[in-house]
Amino acid sequence: MNNSVRITNLKLKNYRNHRELSIIPKKDIIVIYGKNGSGKTNILESISLMNSNGGFRNANLTDLIPENHYGPLELFGANFQIKFNSDIYSVGLGLKKKGENLIKIIKVDSITTKSENLKKKISFFWIVPRMSHLLQSTAMERRAFIDMMISSVDKSYSERLQEYKKLKRERLNILKNKKFQNHEKWLDIIERRICSSGLIICDSRRTFLKSLNNRLKVINDKTESLILELNGTLDKILREKPALFVEEYFIEKLKENRFKDSISGRTNFSANKTDLVIYDIKKRKEVKNFSTGEQKLIIISIILAFIEFLKKAKTEQLIFLLDDIFSYLDSNYISSLLQELSKLNIQTWITDVRADWILNSPILKGMIHKINIGDKHFKVPNIKI
């Protein structure tokens, strides 16, 4: 029996370019295609808003409302019917004014709830076009990519990241006080908690990357020599020293940096001062020096390794969102990726401009619900939000 979470109905009203839209998925893999500007990404973005305040675009909430929409905010909304095991939930996303700003409202079965409560029931992993250039992006984006993979299968890790962020903010608030020396005992307590939480985060990342490395070795001969590592100071020391030694080192660095952090307003030594580095052992160099095409295929290989990881994890609360990532892949990579995803038994939403690659594969045609977003019969009037 299929126990994985599924979106069984999606409805949008006055969401970006969609006045009224309804989708009832018929298969586990849904491919939404159509010309550029037709609103394919907007559909996936609306889904991602269930897990993130600004969605995978990190959008300003005011941008979600069409420019020519002059009606009340109540006429804006995204509604989802979600099935998990034998339970069916109705999830509604709306907006309301708070002062000069807009805030997001989430309702589950008509009861207002917090995003954190919804995350306990459903999580998302998304790949968007900018991730194909991940190796040329910032260290923060690469770290966030790893954190998103871990968080999608480990709720406690996501909570740990939030706790760590909160503790660092609390410490900096104390350091803003010119007489922060008067709060030394309280700083000692917070810094020890920061170290404890930070080292757990470091260890989780290290363990996860080790698992990915093992799976990269068996994907194909192009990835068997790839090694993923984190280059942060704490990550390097943890590979050589006992955890207790690293914890004391971490605490001393925080104490040593108190004045510096009070001036800069940021934590200059942290578990997040790290970057994902990928080496090719055979070629003896980092893959960031490879061609753009090779780098994109390496990212897809990492995704395939992650899918292999998910097979063992047996996650039931995860949904994949793949936004326009097939434009630079040949049909063999596309077929391999989708067939591996189908083995996970999870719902996957995909956007593409043409989706003609489906026609070339009888296997794919049988597993995909293909939707032409430009089809006039697709839009459904009189949607109740």
N, C-alpha and C positions, 0 to 999 in steps of 0.2 A: 504494500500500500504506500502511496506517495504522501509523506508527511511534511514535505518541504513547503515553505511559505510561497504563496502565489498572489499576485494581483489579478483578480478575476474580473475587475471592471475599473476603467479609468474614465473620468469625466472632467473636462476643463471648461470654464466659462470666463470669458474676457481675460484670458491668460496670454499675455504678449499678443501674438497675431491670431490666436485662436478665440473666435467669438463663442463658438460652441463646438465641442469635440467629444466623441465617445469612442472608446475602444474596449472590446470584449475579447481578450486573448483566447485563441483556440488551441495553441500549442505552447510548449515550454520555451521555444525560441521565437521571438517576435522581431521581424525585420521591418522597420518603417523606412520607406524610401520615397524619393521625390526630388524635384529640382532644388537648387540652393535657394534659401529664403522661404521655403514652404512651411517651416516650423517643426522640422524633425527633432532638432536638438532641444527645442522648447518642451517637447513631450518628456524626454528623458530628464531634463532639468527639473520639471515639476515633480517627478518621482524622487529625485535626489534631495529635494527640499524636506522630505520626511526625516532625513538623517542629518541635515546640515542647514544652518540658518540661511545661508546665501546659496545653497545648492553647489553643484560642481563648477559653476561659473563664479562663485562667490559674489553673486549679483547684489546690487542695491535693490531693496524691496520695491522701491518706487518704479524701477525699470520693468517690473513684471506686469504692470498695468498698461494697456495700450494708450498711446498719446491722445487718441481721439475718443477715449472713454470718459464721459462726463457724469455717469450715473453714480449712485452710492457704492461704497466699498463692498457692501453685501452682495453686489452683483458680480464680484470677482471671487473665484474659488477653484480649487482642485480637489476632487473627491475620488477616493479609492475604496474599492471593496477588496479586502484582503482575507485570504483563507489560510489558516494554519492548523494542521491536523483537522479536527472536525469543527473548529470554531471559525466563525466569520465575523470580521470587524469592519466597521465603516469608519474610515479615516478622512477627515476634512481639513483642508488647509485654507485659511483666510487671512485677511489683513485688517488691522484697525489702527486708528490714530492714537498716538501717545505724545501729547505736546505737538511739536512740529514734525515728529518722525512717525514712521510706520513700524509696527511690530507684527510678527507672525503669530497666528493663533492656530493651534492644533486641537482638533476634537476627535476623540475616539468614541464611537457610538453616542454621539451628541454631547459628550462630556468633555469639557476643556481639560487638557492635560499638558504636561511638560514634554519637551523633546526627549529628555532622558528616559522617561517611562516608555515611550514608543520604541526607543533603541533597544530595549530589553526584549522586544518581540520581533524586530526586523532590522537587518543591517544591509548595507549596499557596498559593492565594490565597483568603482567606475574607472574606465579608461577613456580619456578625451584626447583630441588631436595634439595638444601641447605636450602630452606625455611621450609622444614619439621623439621629442627633442629633449628628453629628460636628462640625458648625459651632458647636455650643453646648458642646462638650467642651473638654478642655485642649489646650494647644499641643503637649504631648508626644504625645497620642493622634493629633492631626492629622499631626504629623511621622512618627509610626510608620506611619500609613496610607500616606504617600508612600513611606517606606522599604520597606514590605512589597511594594508594587507593583514597585519597582525590583529588590528582592532576588529576586522570583519569576522574573525573567528574566535576572538577572546575578549569578551565584554569587560573583564576585569582590567585588561591592559588599557582600554580606552578610558576607564575610570581612573586608572593610575596616572595617565598623561594629564588628565584634568586636575587631579590632586597635586601633581608636581608643579603644574603651572600656577595653581592657587598659592602654594607654599612659597614659590619664588616671588610672587607678587606681594605676599604678606611681608616677606623679608625686606623687599625694596621699600615698602611703605614705612617700615621702621627706620631704614637707613636714610630716608629723606629728612628725618628729624636731625638737626645739627647736633643734638645731644644724644645721639643714638647709643653712645657709650653707657648711658644710664640704663639701657635696656639689654645689657650684655647677657644676662641669664636667659631672657626670653629669646634672644638671637641664637644662643647656644642650642636651645630646644628646637627651634625652627630649622636651624642648619642641620641638626642631626636627622630630623625628619626628611629634609631635602635629600640628604645623602642616602638614607635608607630607600626612599622612593626612587631616586635617580639610578641607583645601582640595580634595582629590580628591572627598571626600564632597559638599562644597558644589557643586562643578562638576557632579557626576553628577545631583544633585537639580535643578539649574538646567536642564541639558540635557533631562532627562526632562519637566519641567514645560513647557518650550518645545514639546516634541513633543505633549504633551496639549493645550496651548492651540490648536495648529494643527488638531487633530482635533475639538476642541469647536466650532470655527468651521463645520464642515461637517455636524454632527449634525442640528441644526434651528435655526429662527430664534430659539428661546428661549435657546440657548447660544452663539450666534455672537458675542455681546458680552461673554462672560465671559472674565476673565483670572485665571490662577492664578499667585501669586507667593509668594516667601519673604521675610519682613521682617527677618531677622537682620542684624546689623551687617556681618558678613562677606559676606553675600549682596548687600547694597546696595553695598558698596565694590567687589566683584568686577564689578558692572555698569558701573563707571566707571573703575577703575584696573587696571593690568597685574597679573598674578598675582604677580610678584616683589615688587611694592610691598605687596600684601596679605599675602604671607607674612612679610615683615619687620614689618609692623604687628601681625600675629598673635603673633609671637615677643615683641615688646615688651610686648604686653598680658599675656601669660603671666608674663613676668618682673615686670612691675609689680604683678601680683596674687598673687605668691607668698605674702606675709605674710597677705593677706586670705583666700586659699584655705586656708592652714594653720590659720586660726582657724575658718572656716566648715566645713571638711571637704568642700568641693565645688569644682568648677571653675567660676568665675564668668564667664569669657569662653571661649566654645567654639563650634564649628561647629554644635552642637546647641542653641544659644541662638537659636532661630528658630521661626517659626510660619507655617503655610500661611494665606494671605489670598486670598480670592476677591472680585474686583471685578466689578460690572456697569458697563461703560463707558457705556452709553446712559443708565442711571439715575444714574450718578455716585455710587454708594455700594457698601459692602460687602454681600455677600449674607447676612451674619449678621444683618442687620436685616430680612431678608425673612420672610415667614410660614413657619411650620413645614412646611407642605405644599410650598411652593416650595423650601425647603432640601432636603427629601428627594428631590425630583425632580432637583435639581442634583447630588446625590451619585450618583444613578443615571446621570445624564448623564456624570459623570466616569468611572463604570465602563464605560459604552459607549465613551468615548474611549479608555480603557485597552484594551478589547477590540480596537479598531481598531489600537492600537499593537502588540498581540500578533500581529495578522495579519501585520505586517511582520517582527516578531521571529522568527516561525516556531518558537516554543518547542515542544518535544516532551516536556518533563519536568514539565509543570504540570497540576494538578488544581484545579478550582474547587469551593468549598464555600459555598453560599448558604443561610443559616439564617433562615427565616421573614421574608423581606424583601418578600414579595408582598402582605402584608396591607394596605399603604397605596398600592399601585399599581393603576391601572385595567388592563383586559385588553389594551389597545393597547400600553402600556409593557411588560407581561409578555411579550406575543408578540414585540415587537421585540427585547427583551433575549435571549430564548431562541433566536430565529432567528439573531441575531448570534453567540451562543455556539456554536450548531451549526456555523457556518462555520469556527470555530477548529479543529474536529476534536479537541477535548480532552474529557476526562470531567468532568462536572459533577454534583455531588450537591446536591439541594435539599430543604428541608423546608417544609411548609405544613400548615395545619390542615385544609383541605378539598380543595384542588386541583381545585375544580369548574371553574376557568378552562380546564382542559385539554379538557373536553367541548365548549366553545364554539369550538374551533379544530381542524378536521381536520388542519391542518399539524402542530400540536403533538402530537396524538394519535399521529401516525406516528413521531415522533422521541423519545418519552418512555417510559421504563419506570416505570410508576406502581405504588407499593407501599403498601398499607394496613397500617400498623404494628399496627393493632388486630385484624387478621384472625388468628383462632386457628390457621389452617392455615399461617401464615407462620413460626411458631417451629419450629425443628428440634431434636429431642432428641438426646442422646448425642453432643454435639460434642466432638471430641478437640482439646485445646489443647496 
